[in-house]
Amino acid sequence: MSVMNVRRPHISGAALAAVVLLGIGSLSACSTDSAAAGGGKFDVVASFYPMQFLAERIGGDHVHVTTLTEPGQEPHELELSLHQRAELEESDAALFLSGLQPSVDEAIEQAGLKTKIDAADLTKLEDHGDVEHDHDHGGGHSGEEHSEEDAHHLDPHVWLDPVKYAEVAEGVGTAFAKADPEHAADYRKNTDALVDRLHALDTEFRDGLKNTKTKVFFTNHASFGYFAERYGLTQEAISGVDPESEPSPARIKELRDEARADGVTTVFYETLVSGKTAKTLARDAGLRTDVLDPLEGITGKSKGDDYFAVMEANLTALKTALGAR
């Protein structure tokens, strides 16, 4: 058949323009896909600050990172908005710590994400006793390593132990490299640098806390279990894992007695929750107060602008409180 004899339907100029614009829009949507918000970068949604820090340090220039927990927001109590749920759906990867934020666990489980990186699967979680003190984070573990019942009692605060945090960093680097192989070499290099820095921080804590007058420290809530275990210390929490829970009068008396017996000088509180109970205990027992930051978020009140700076401040505070020699 001759091409000249084929009848074509008449398309107006306006209709043709609309089709062209629609085609351009479709191509644009396809080309940016879920990384649209990140300007074409690997788009990662982090659940809260310690995960955000890892994503930024390991991802470097190749990754666009957003966090579900805003600075100053207490992460345990986070409830996700519809916008945040949509953000999760559109991202390339989610980096979270199951068992800490129930609403995040639920949203990520429901999201159609190809890459879900759970820090709880990248190191060994433990039960530190106080963690089950009248409270659980409500979640259970989304992976298969722990049963749902056991997960209620596992301590999620692994980032406060530099060695365990380094293990998590290794796993995150591997996951980034697998999900975005084009930049795998850079992810590996960044991971190695971060792990080296974390091991150096571990050495600082080991040396700084090796010789102290007391090994006992009081905290607002039970977040330093891994840390205490790593450096041969004993954490006594005023509350359990829930920083907002009120201790009983019996617990307050128990802590006063222990302070006298173990030479405790300081009651530590934190920046994201009220220090009222810690300060009351300190006043009643004749103790000092200071900040020991569990690093669940960075704010203007934080003693540093990133993980390492705040951990260094924590070391300084502990050396003073424990009577380091």
N, C-alpha and C positions, 0 to 999 in steps of 0.2 A: 504494500500500500504506500502510496506517495505521501510524504509528510505534508505536502501542500493541501491534501484533501481531508486531513483530520480536522474536525470541528472542535474548537475549544470554547468552553463556557466563558461568557464575558464577566470579568472581575473588575469592579470599579476601583479607582485609585485609592479611595478611603479604605476599602476592604483589604486591598493589597498591602497598604501601609500597616493595617492592624495585624495581618498575618506575619509580616516581617518583624514587627515589634514583639509579637508573641513568641516567635522563633528565637529572637535574641534573648528574651527573658528566660526561655527554657534552657538555652545553652548556658546562660549565666548561672542559673540555678544548679545545673549539672556540674559545671566546672568548679563552683565553690563548695557545693554539697554541705556537709556538716561543719566544715572549717570556715564557713562564711564569716562568723564572728571573729575568727582569729586571723583574718587577712590571708587565708590560704595555708596557715600553719597547722600543725597537729594540735587539735583543740581538746584540752583536758579540763574536766571539772573536778576540783578537789573538794573533799568534804569539809575540812577545817584546816587551820594554819599548819600543823606539822606535815600534812599531806601536800598542801600548797607549796611549802618550802622545798620539799623533795622534788616536786614536779618542776619548779622553776630552776633549781640548781642542776638537775639532770637534763631537763629539756633545753635549757639555754635559749638561744635565738630561734630554735626550730619549733618551739611550743608556745601556744597561747593558753594561759592558765586563768581560770576563774574559780572563785571559792564560794561554797554555799553558806559558809558562816562568816558574817561580816566582822570586822575588827570591833572588839568590845562586846560581842554577843557571846553568851555562855553556850558552848557547843552542845552540852548534854540536853538542853531544853529546846533545841532547834526544831521548828516546824517549817516545812518547805512550802513556798508559795507556788501557785500555778505557773508563774513565770520561771521559777527555778526548776520545776519539773520539766517544762518545755526545753529549758537550757540543757538539761541532762539528756533528753531524747535526741537533741541535735548535735551533741558533742561526739568526738571520736573515741574518747575514753573517759572513764570515771576512776578516780583514785580515792579510796576511802578506807576506813578502819571499822569493820563490822563489830557490833556490840556496844559501840559508844554512842551512836545517834540513831535510834530506832527509825525515825522518819526517813533518814537517808538510806538506811538498809532497805526499807520497803520500796522506796522510789527507784533505787538502782536495780532491785530484783525485778521490778515491773518494766523497767526501761529496755528498749530493744537495742542495747549497746553491744557491739562486737567485742570491745575490750573493757572488762571490768576488773580492776586491780584492787584486791583486798589485802591490805597490809597485814591483817590477822593471819593470812595464809603464808606470809613470807618470813615469819619468825615464830618461835614457840611461845604461846601464851601460857600463863601460870595463874594459879589461885593463890592470892596473898592474904586470904582470911578476911581482912577488913573490907575487902571488895564486896562481900556479900552482906555487909552490915545493914540490915533493914532496907536494902535497895538493890535493884538490878537495873541495868541500863535499858531493860525492856526488850532486848532484841534477840538474843541467841545469835549463833554464828551462821552466816549464810553459806559457808563452805562445808566440806565433809570431814574436815580434820577433827572437829569436836561435835559432840551431840548438842542438841538445842538445850537440854537440861544442864549439861556441864557448862555451856557458854555463859549462862547467867552468873557464874561465879568466877569467870576468868577476868583478870586485870587487863584492860586495854592500853594502859599508859606506857607502851613500849618505847616511845620517842624520848623519854627522860633517861633512858639507859643508852649512852652513845653506841655501845657495842650492838645492842639489839636494833637500834635505829639504823646502823650501818648495814645490818642484815636485810632490813626492809629496803634500804636504798639500792642494794644489789639487785633485789627482785624487781624493783620498779625500773631500774635501768634495763634489765633483760626484757621486761614487758614492753617498754617503749621501743626498744630495738626491733622486737618482733612485729609490733603494730605499725611502725614507721621505718622499714628497713633502709630506706634511702639515706637516713641520717644515723644509722646504727653506730658507726664509728665514733661520731661525736657524743652520742649518748653514753657509750662505753667509757670514753675519755673523761666526761663530766662525772660519771658515777665513780670512777677510780679516784678522782681528785676529792670528791665529797667523802668517800669512805676513808681515805687517808686522813682527812681533816677530823673526822669523827674519832678515829683511833688515836690521833694526837690529843684530842679533848679527853678521851678516856684516860690517857696517861697523866694528863694534868690533874684529873680528879683523884686518881690512885695516889699520886705523889702528895697532893695537897691535903688529903684526908687520911693519910697513913697513920700519923701520930696525933691523936687528939685526946683531950681530957675525958670526954664522954663520947659514946657512940649512939646516943639516943637523941632524936629530934622530934619536936611536935609540929604537926602540920594541920591545916584547916580541914582538908579531906584526903582520903587515902589514894593519892596519885603517885607517890614516890616508892612504891613497893619494889619494882625492878631496880631502881636506882639504889635503894638501901641494900638490897641483896648483892648488887654488883660491888659496892664499896664497903661491905662489912658493917653497915649501920643498922639501926632499928628505928623504923618510922612508927610513931604513935599518932594516929589521926583523931582529931576531936570529933569529926563526923566520919561517916563511911565514905563511899565513893561519891555520894550525892553531896555536893558542897553546900547545899541549902538546908540540909537536915539539921535539926537541933539535937545536941547531945543531952542525955539524961543527967540529972543531978548526981547520980551515982558515978557516971562516967567522968564528970568534972572533978569529983572528989578523988577518983582513981588517978587521974592525971596529975592533980596537985601532989598526991603522995609520991607518985613516980618521979616527978620533977625533983623533989627533995632527995629521994633515994639515989637517983642516977646523975645528979649534978646538972640537970637541964637548966639552961640559962635563958632560953628564947622560945617564944611561941611564934611560929611562922604563919602568916596568912598570905593571900594571893590577890591579884589585881582585878580579876573579873567578877568576883563575888564579894559580898560584905565580909569585913574582918571583925564584925562586932563580937561574935562569940569568942574568937581567938583573943581579942583585946580584953574581954571580960575575964577570961581564964588567967591571962597574964597579970592583970591587976590583982585578982584574988590570990594568986600564988607568988606575987612579987617578982615576976619575970619580965624580961624585955620582949618587944615584938619586932619583927622584921618581915620582909617579903621573901618568900621562896616561890618562884613563879613556875607553875606547872606547864607553862608554854602552850596553853590551849588557844591563845590568840595574842596578837601584838597590838598594843594601843599606845597612846601618848603617855600612859602611866608605866609602861614597861621599862625596865632598866636596860634598854638596848633595842636596836631596831631589827634584829633578826635572831634566829635560833642560837647561833654561836655567842653573840653578845650577851643574851639573857642567861645562857648557861654559865658563862664566865661570871656574871653577877651572882648567880646562885652559888657558885663555888666560893666566891669571896664571903658571902653571907654565912655559909655553912662553916667555913674555916673560923670565922669569928665566934659563931654560936657554940661550936663544939670544942673550942679552945685548941686549935691546931698548933702544933709546936714545930 
